[in-house]
Amino acid sequence: MDSNTIDAGLMARMFLAGAKNLESRKDWINELNVFPVPDGDTGTNMTMTIMAAAREVSALYDVGDIDMVSLCKAISSGSLRGARGNSGVILSQLFRGFTKGVKECQEITIPVLAAAFEKAVETAYKAVMKPKEGTILTVAKGGAVKARELADAGMEDMSEFLEQVIAYADEVLSKTPEMLPVLKQAGVVDSGGQGLMQVLKGAYDAYLGKEIDLTVDRKAASLDSGSGKPSFEAQAGAEIKFGYCTEFIIMLNKVFNIKTEMDFKAYLESIGDSIVVVADEDVVKVHVHTNDPGLAIQKALKYGALSNMKIDNMRLEHQEKLFQMSKQEEKPPREEELPGPKKDVGFIAVSVGEGIAEIFKGLGVDYIIEGGQTMNPSTEDMLNAIDMVNADTVFILPNNKNIILAANQAQSLVKDKKIVVIPTKTVPQGITAVINYVPDLSVSENEETMLAEMKAVATGQVTYAVRDTNIDGQEIRQGDFMGLGDHGILSVGTAISTVAMEMVEAMMSEEKELISIYYGEEITREDAENLKSRIAQKHQGCDIELQYGGQPIYYYIISAE
């Protein structure tokens, strides 16, 4: 390429190409998650963040005659409000810093680009309370350092400049396992850093003039305000590839070992998607979306008798849902959906699961943002929720470590209310925090109390492994159940109840007096009661509470305090 500068039109194409490249690789990036849990979502969070900005950029690009100020505003504003998860928030801060560095330029030169890279890194590091090396921050910093070195050396060839910056950032990415032992254990590079590299590589392809589809579906990730649910337009445009949601339990009459399980999963993958196969002693629970449920059933019959069979026509359900949504959107907001009478203090909590949402509401939480492990709410969701709480001061309980940064980002954008983010990392921490709120105390006194009390809560969560790995000294196989503690994996096994018991034992200490069990949507009340009895026998000096949480993916959430 002859030109050694980048104008607004080219920068728009580069940004859109970077966004599309990340989007095309988001599933691969998700798989780089250190812990083999079913909600490893770095790629998804980063993609939803950048695509929020890409929709705004695409609107400008289609009109033509783009100026740098408008372009930078679209990138910065779109990514800030659309940011999800820690990786998405950091990516949005990188864009925010970068656009500050170039928005006043008609054409971007190498020196300007180097300074903008540095501003991006500076802004992102400031957004993270305790920056950790070996992450997306390190990869971004490596690229900025190389950019400064090349600019100071007087490099004039923009193509060579970009190529060398990207190559060096890639080299830094390859070294992240040496910086973070947990990455080395899992045998992966940092997923956020890899996501950033896909953005840079896609942008470089556009700079080189490669033919790239820059089409952005401006409705694809449209969300109903604050709900975390797709809007009517997005739902209407959704394509259901496999029409029947098929579930059943196999009562085994022959050996169902790891190889058998993998073969069965491979077969299901050949006829459908959204596959979950959970083997527990002499039964196997199966879930698959397919166009021919009979094929899944015939295959399963080879392993034993079937029970609890359930087949739903998702296409019919989809049409009914669209009808109901269209009727709902024609109505004015219900009274309970509007901000209530003005009050001094209000609460917002992030929650997933019908039971857990009801617990928070019962404790006086004004607004529940649906989300958590399975879908990290965006900064925009936080802002919409804040609008719905008619209070001078609003406490936000993120209840997930990957949502705290988005809450903090929302806090920084609100000017007409005092927003207090209590950095709860788990649902039990959030419940404890709100229980300890005392109306007669000041906001600062309550914040101090809530922070102190939540630190006394140990949390464990039981889920399943989506791949083989070796981490925290544990040999984990795909399909194993895992007990995840606040700081790592506490137990691994092939039976949910055993894993839960071992997890609780690892969480306990002499000062713990209360154990709370929240059982998920796939656990029966009877199984939960049995687990409660086992724990009670082991810890007779503790009060034990059992409540229905209704959360997906996590069979049990258990706290000790």
PyMOL commands that set and color helices and strands:
alter all, ss='L'
color gray80, all
select helices_A, chain A and resi 8-24+26-30+42-63+68-82+85-102+110-127+136-152+158-174+176-179+181-186+191-207+232-237+258-271+293-300+314-330+335-337+354-362+379-388+404-413+427-435+443-454+496-507+525-538
alter helices_A, ss='H'
color red, helices_A
select strands_A, chain A and resi 6-7+107-108+244-252+272-280+283-290+304-313+343-351+367-370+391-397+418-421+458-464+469-471+474-476+481-485+488-493+514-519+543-548+556-560
alter strands_A, ss='S'
color yellow, strands_A
deselect
rebuild
show_as cartoon
